[in-house]
C-alpha cells in the first residue's frame, strides 16, 4: 500500500513512542520535502526529528506541481499542501493527515485519508495494539493532541473499551 504522510502523524506518534506502528502497518511511507523540513530540520531536538531522519522506511520525494502547492497554500501550510499534491502525483492509496482543513481539501480532491486515531484503530484491528485507550490518553497527555470528548467516547464505545 502506498501511503503519504503529513508531519502531525509522524511527530505525535514519535512523542508517544509509537512511530514504528506506521512501518508495521504500511512498510514504507512517503513524505514530501516540506514535511521532511518541518519534522527533521525545523524540528531538530524535538520528538520525531531523529526518528524520521533515521527511518530508512520513510522516503522523501519532491512534488512537481508547484503551482497546485502554491494554490493550496492559500488555506494550508507547506507540508499539508505538498502532502496532498504528492498523494495525487504518486496516486498513493492513503494520505495521513489530522488537520481538518487539509482533510476537507483531500476529500474534495477524492483522496482517501486517515489520521492518528485511524492509525491507532487500524493497529488494534491488525493485532499491533491490544487497546486504543492508553494511546489516545498518551496522545492527549504527552503529545498535547486534542481529541473532542464526544469523539473520544465514541471511539472507546466502538472499540468496546468503555
Secondary structure, 3 states (H helix, E strand, C coil): CCEEECHHHHHHHHHCCCCHHHHHHHCCEEEEHHHHHHHHHCCCCCCCHHHHHHCCCEEEECCCCHHHHHHHCCCCCHHHHHHHHHHHHHCCCEEECCCHHHHHHHHHCCCCEECHHHHHHHHHHCCCCCCCHHHHHHHHHCCCCCCCHHHHHHHHHHCCCC
